[in-house]
Amino acid sequence: MRHLRSFCPWKDTLKAKFSPFCSVKIYGSFPSALGSFDPMPQKKEENYGFLFLHVMSLAIQMAKLAQTGRTGGFLEKMENLTTNDSIRHTLTHYIRTVEDDTTQLRRSFWPLEWRQGPIPGQKVCLKEIGGCTVSDALFLIEQLWESRKEFLYASAWGAAHFPGWSGLLHMLWNISLQARNSGSTSHPAVPVQNLHLVALVDIICRYSLSVRDESAHGEDGLLPFLAEDEKFSLVLSKFNKSTAVDTTDSEAIVQAFSAKIKSLPGPRKTKDLDAYILTLLGFTVNNLDRTSDDLSSQISQITKPLFERLWSEFLPADKKDTRDWGAILGCLSGALTHLLKQNFGYVSNQ
């Protein structure tokens, strides 16, 4: 079975002069994409993993528009675009409107309804595009976990050029959670192991580190919402070992965190540093290579931009400032507490 791990030459794909034709009638696109894996390697396999994730994410975005009754408005907007207008920006605006409206209505956000699948006792979602089962979700999680080192680099390009991957990751998270509570004695659900949740938390954190607040699309609103979920934090707190593949992967995670913090504009007027940043801090610290001779430098790459960023919140303080200072102080104290609890491998003199 072909894997998703080959992301290297997808820059050639980004330079392609022609875009593939896309029909509005996308029913069946999700299972069709999953079924397109070929046991025989292809010459273009290097591009396949990157395009596969983009197609899946795009299908989920279209399903959100269809289920919330906004496909017509989106298509009408498309017809009025000029030659230089970007379809991507318009689609991103529509999707974020759907997500924002839904998150305001209910804390547990998932706009795609569930229905009974072909297997008794098993639910599926994405009915508008053919349905995604628990088995499909677990397959994707396993593939992404195996490719997690390459995914960190691929997601940086994906976040910059094809926003929307968070929708796919959020769907996988919701399917995994609901699957643990579904099924019956006569029709047991597909088992979701703790390893699947740990793997998915790793992948989501890697993608979150790749999204830059300074990009044209800005921060993805789903990511903080997902990372601050209690169940998400619980899974992250239960494993304090590195999930990095090797030393190079560990260094890449640290560098991604440093770049992420530096990309945050300060002071933030709409949302302050919060549990989202602490979640990414915890993930990054867990993945430090404690055997490295360059450990102190890696720690500095984490702490220096973090505390510089926190300090920038205090510089413009005035009496009319309406920011939540409690949240800022909470993030500062939380970061200090988290770092002090870490065992970085230093030998005590006592």
C-alpha positions as CSV (number, residue, x, y, z in Angstrom):
1,M,0.0,0.0,0.0
2,R,1.3,3.4,-0.9
3,H,2.1,5.6,2.1
4,L,1.7,9.3,2.6
5,R,5.2,9.8,3.7
6,S,6.7,11.1,0.4
7,F,6.3,14.8,0.4
8,C,9.6,15.9,-1.0
9,P,9.1,17.2,-4.6
10,W,5.6,18.7,-4.1
11,K,7.1,22.1,-4.8
12,D,6.9,21.1,-8.5
13,T,3.2,20.6,-8.0
14,L,2.8,24.1,-6.5
15,K,4.4,25.5,-9.7
16,A,2.0,23.7,-12.0
17,K,0.5,26.1,-14.6
18,F,-2.8,24.3,-14.9
19,S,-5.3,23.4,-12.2
20,P,-7.3,20.1,-12.4
21,F,-11.0,20.4,-13.2
22,C,-13.2,20.2,-10.2
23,S,-16.9,19.3,-10.4
24,V,-19.4,20.7,-7.9
25,K,-20.8,17.1,-7.8
26,I,-18.3,15.8,-5.3
27,Y,-20.3,12.9,-3.8
28,G,-18.1,9.9,-3.3
29,S,-14.9,11.9,-3.4
30,F,-13.8,10.9,0.1
31,P,-14.0,7.1,-0.3
32,S,-12.7,7.5,-3.9
33,A,-9.6,9.3,-2.6
34,L,-9.0,6.6,0.0
35,G,-9.5,3.9,-2.5
36,S,-7.0,5.4,-4.9
37,F,-4.0,4.0,-3.1
38,D,-2.2,1.7,-5.4
39,P,0.1,-1.2,-4.2
40,M,2.4,-0.5,-7.1
41,P,4.6,2.6,-6.7
42,Q,4.1,5.4,-9.2
43,K,6.6,7.9,-10.6
44,K,4.5,10.8,-9.2
45,E,4.3,9.2,-5.7
46,E,6.4,11.9,-4.2
47,N,3.6,14.4,-4.9
48,Y,0.8,12.1,-3.9
49,G,0.8,12.5,-0.2
50,F,0.7,16.3,-0.3
51,L,-2.1,16.4,-2.9
52,F,-4.0,13.7,-1.1
53,L,-4.2,15.7,2.1
54,H,-5.2,18.8,0.2
55,V,-8.0,17.0,-1.8
56,M,-9.3,15.5,1.5
57,S,-9.3,18.8,3.2
58,L,-11.0,20.5,0.3
59,A,-13.7,17.8,0.2
60,I,-14.4,18.5,3.9
61,Q,-14.6,22.2,3.3
62,M,-17.2,21.6,0.5
63,A,-19.2,19.3,2.8
64,K,-19.3,22.0,5.5
65,L,-20.7,24.5,2.9
66,A,-23.2,21.9,1.7
67,Q,-24.5,20.9,5.1
68,T,-24.9,24.5,6.3
69,G,-26.7,25.6,3.1
70,R,-24.0,27.9,1.9
71,T,-22.9,26.2,-1.3
72,G,-25.2,28.4,-3.4
73,G,-23.8,31.7,-2.0
74,F,-20.2,30.5,-2.4
75,L,-20.8,29.5,-6.1
76,E,-22.5,32.8,-6.8
77,K,-19.5,34.6,-5.3
78,M,-17.2,32.5,-7.5
79,E,-19.1,33.7,-10.7
80,N,-18.5,37.3,-9.8
81,L,-14.8,37.0,-9.2
82,T,-12.4,38.9,-11.5
83,T,-9.3,37.4,-13.1
84,N,-7.0,38.5,-10.3
85,D,-9.3,37.5,-7.5
86,S,-8.3,34.5,-5.4
87,I,-10.8,31.6,-5.0
88,R,-8.7,30.4,-2.0
89,H,-9.3,33.6,0.0
90,T,-13.0,33.5,-0.7
91,L,-13.3,29.8,0.3
92,T,-11.3,30.4,3.4
93,H,-13.6,33.3,4.4
94,Y,-16.7,31.2,3.9
95,I,-15.3,28.2,5.8
96,R,-14.2,30.3,8.8
97,T,-17.6,32.0,8.9
98,V,-19.2,28.5,9.2
99,E,-16.8,27.5,11.9
100,D,-17.1,30.7,13.8
101,D,-20.9,30.6,13.7
102,T,-20.9,27.0,14.9
103,T,-18.4,27.5,17.7
104,Q,-20.5,30.4,19.1
105,L,-23.6,28.1,19.2
106,R,-22.0,25.2,21.0
107,R,-18.8,24.5,22.8
108,S,-18.3,21.1,21.2
109,F,-17.9,22.2,17.6
110,W,-18.5,19.7,14.8
111,P,-20.8,21.0,12.0
112,L,-21.0,17.7,10.1
113,E,-23.8,15.4,11.3
114,W,-23.3,11.7,12.0
115,R,-25.4,8.9,10.5
116,Q,-25.4,5.1,10.7
117,G,-22.8,3.5,8.4
118,P,-23.0,0.3,6.3
119,I,-21.6,-1.7,9.3
120,P,-24.2,-2.0,12.1
121,G,-23.3,0.0,15.1
122,Q,-20.7,2.1,13.2
123,K,-21.3,5.8,12.5
124,V,-20.0,7.8,9.6
125,C,-19.8,11.5,8.8
126,L,-19.3,13.5,5.6
127,K,-22.4,12.0,3.9
128,E,-22.3,14.8,1.3
129,I,-19.1,13.4,-0.1
130,G,-19.6,9.7,0.4
131,G,-18.9,9.2,4.1
132,C,-15.9,8.6,6.3
133,T,-15.9,5.7,8.6
134,V,-13.9,5.0,11.8
135,S,-11.7,2.6,9.9
136,D,-10.9,5.3,7.3
137,A,-10.0,7.7,10.1
138,L,-7.7,5.2,11.8
139,F,-6.0,4.4,8.5
140,L,-5.2,8.1,8.0
141,I,-4.0,8.6,11.5
142,E,-1.6,5.6,11.2
143,Q,-0.3,6.9,7.9
144,L,0.3,10.4,9.2
145,W,2.0,9.0,12.3
146,E,4.4,7.0,10.2
147,S,5.1,10.1,8.2
148,R,5.2,12.6,11.1
149,K,8.8,13.8,10.4
150,E,8.0,14.6,6.8
151,F,4.6,16.0,7.8
152,L,6.2,18.8,9.8
153,Y,7.8,20.2,6.6
154,A,4.8,19.4,4.4
155,S,2.4,21.1,6.7
156,A,4.4,24.4,6.6
157,W,3.7,24.5,2.8
158,G,0.2,23.3,3.2
159,A,-0.6,26.0,5.8
160,A,0.9,28.7,3.6
161,H,-0.6,27.6,0.2
162,F,-3.6,25.4,0.9
163,P,-5.3,26.4,4.2
164,G,-7.8,24.0,5.5
165,W,-5.8,21.0,6.7
166,S,-7.0,21.6,10.2
167,G,-10.5,20.7,9.1
168,L,-9.3,17.2,8.2
169,L,-7.4,16.8,11.5
170,H,-10.4,18.1,13.5
171,M,-12.6,15.6,11.7
172,L,-10.2,12.7,12.6
173,W,-10.2,13.9,16.3
174,N,-14.0,14.0,16.5
175,I,-14.3,10.6,14.8
176,S,-11.8,9.0,17.2
177,L,-13.6,10.4,20.3
178,Q,-17.1,9.4,19.3
179,A,-15.9,5.9,18.2
180,R,-14.7,5.2,21.7
181,N,-18.3,5.6,23.0
182,S,-20.1,3.9,20.1
183,G,-21.0,0.3,19.2
184,S,-22.7,-2.3,21.2
185,T,-22.2,-5.9,22.5
186,S,-23.6,-7.4,19.3
187,H,-21.9,-4.9,17.0
188,P,-18.7,-3.6,18.7
189,A,-17.1,-0.5,17.3
190,V,-13.8,-0.4,15.6
191,P,-11.3,-0.2,18.5
192,V,-9.6,3.2,18.9
193,Q,-6.4,2.6,20.9
194,N,-4.7,5.2,23.1
195,L,-1.9,5.2,20.6
196,H,-4.2,6.5,17.9
197,L,-5.1,9.5,20.1
198,V,-1.4,10.1,21.0
199,A,-0.4,9.9,17.4
200,L,-3.2,12.4,16.4
201,V,-2.2,14.8,19.1
202,D,1.4,14.7,17.8
203,I,0.2,15.4,14.2
204,I,-2.1,18.2,15.3
205,C,0.6,19.9,17.3
206,R,3.0,19.7,14.4
207,Y,0.5,21.3,12.1
208,S,-0.2,24.0,14.7
209,L,3.5,24.8,14.9
210,S,3.5,25.2,11.1
211,V,0.7,27.8,10.9
212,R,2.1,31.3,11.1
213,D,0.0,34.2,12.4
214,E,1.9,36.5,10.0
215,S,0.7,34.6,6.9
216,A,-1.8,35.9,4.5
217,H,-4.5,33.7,6.0
218,G,-3.6,34.3,9.6
219,E,-4.1,31.9,12.5
220,D,-6.4,29.0,11.8
221,G,-9.3,29.5,14.3
222,L,-9.9,25.7,14.7
223,L,-6.4,25.1,16.0
224,P,-6.6,27.0,19.4
225,F,-10.1,25.6,19.9
226,L,-8.9,22.1,19.3
227,A,-5.7,22.4,21.4
228,E,-7.6,23.8,24.3
229,D,-10.1,21.0,24.4
230,E,-10.0,19.2,27.8
231,K,-9.8,15.7,26.2
232,F,-6.9,16.9,24.0
233,S,-5.0,18.3,26.9
234,L,-5.7,15.1,28.9
235,V,-4.1,12.9,26.1
236,L,-1.1,15.3,25.9
237,S,-0.6,15.2,29.7
238,K,-0.5,11.4,29.8
239,F,2.6,11.1,27.7
240,N,5.7,13.0,28.6
241,K,8.1,11.2,26.3
242,S,9.5,12.4,23.0
243,T,7.6,11.4,19.8
244,A,10.4,12.8,17.6
245,V,11.7,10.4,15.1
246,D,15.4,11.3,15.6
247,T,17.6,14.2,16.5
248,T,16.9,16.1,13.3
249,D,13.2,15.8,13.9
250,S,13.6,17.1,17.5
251,E,15.6,20.1,16.3
252,A,13.0,20.8,13.6
253,I,10.2,20.9,16.2
254,V,12.2,23.3,18.4
255,Q,12.8,25.6,15.4
256,A,9.2,25.5,14.4
257,F,8.1,26.5,17.9
258,S,10.6,29.4,17.9
259,A,9.3,30.6,14.5
260,K,5.7,30.2,15.6
261,I,6.2,32.4,18.7
262,K,8.0,35.0,16.7
263,S,5.2,35.1,14.1
264,L,2.6,36.1,16.7
265,P,1.9,39.9,16.4
266,G,2.1,41.7,19.7
267,P,0.2,42.9,21.5
268,R,-2.7,40.7,20.4
269,K,-5.9,42.6,20.4
270,T,-8.3,39.8,19.6
271,K,-7.0,37.0,21.7
272,D,-4.2,36.8,24.2
273,L,-1.6,34.1,24.8
274,D,-3.4,31.2,26.5
275,A,-3.6,27.5,26.9
276,Y,-3.0,27.1,23.2
277,I,0.6,28.4,23.5
278,L,1.1,26.3,26.7
279,T,0.0,23.2,24.8
280,L,2.5,23.8,22.1
281,L,5.2,24.6,24.7
282,G,4.6,21.3,26.4
283,F,4.7,19.4,23.2
284,T,8.0,21.1,22.2
285,V,9.7,20.6,25.6
286,N,8.7,16.9,25.6
287,N,10.5,16.5,22.2
288,L,13.8,18.1,23.3
289,D,16.7,15.8,22.6
290,R,18.1,15.6,26.2
291,T,21.1,13.6,25.0
292,S,22.3,16.4,22.7
293,D,25.4,18.4,23.4
294,D,23.5,21.4,22.1
295,L,20.6,21.0,24.7
296,S,21.2,24.4,26.3
297,S,21.0,26.1,22.9
298,Q,17.7,24.3,22.1
299,I,16.2,25.4,25.5
300,S,17.3,29.0,24.6
301,Q,15.5,28.7,21.3
302,I,12.3,27.9,23.2
303,T,12.5,30.3,26.1
304,K,14.0,33.4,24.6
305,P,11.3,34.1,22.0
306,L,8.6,33.0,24.4
307,F,9.5,35.4,27.1
308,E,10.2,38.2,24.7
309,R,6.8,37.7,23.3
310,L,5.2,37.7,26.7
311,W,7.1,40.9,27.7
312,S,5.8,42.6,24.6
313,E,2.3,42.3,26.0
314,F,3.2,44.5,28.9
315,L,4.9,47.3,27.1
316,P,1.9,49.2,25.7
317,A,-0.1,48.9,29.0
318,D,-2.3,51.8,29.9
319,K,-5.5,52.4,31.9
320,K,-7.7,52.0,28.9
321,D,-6.3,48.7,27.9
322,T,-9.1,46.1,27.8
323,R,-7.0,43.0,27.5
324,D,-7.3,40.1,29.9
325,W,-4.2,40.6,32.0
326,G,-5.2,37.6,34.0
327,A,-4.8,35.4,30.9
328,I,-1.4,37.0,30.1
329,L,-0.1,36.5,33.7
330,G,-1.5,33.0,33.7
331,C,0.4,32.1,30.5
332,L,3.6,33.5,32.0
333,S,3.3,31.6,35.3
334,G,2.1,28.5,33.5
335,A,5.1,28.6,31.2
336,L,7.5,29.1,34.1
337,T,5.8,26.2,36.1
338,H,6.0,23.9,33.1
339,L,9.7,24.6,32.5
340,L,10.6,24.2,36.1
341,K,9.0,20.8,36.3
342,Q,11.1,19.5,33.4
343,N,14.1,17.3,34.0
344,F,16.6,18.4,31.3
345,G,19.2,15.9,32.4
346,Y,21.5,18.2,34.3
347,V,23.5,16.5,37.0
348,S,22.9,17.9,40.5
349,N,25.8,18.9,42.7
350,Q,24.0,17.7,45.8
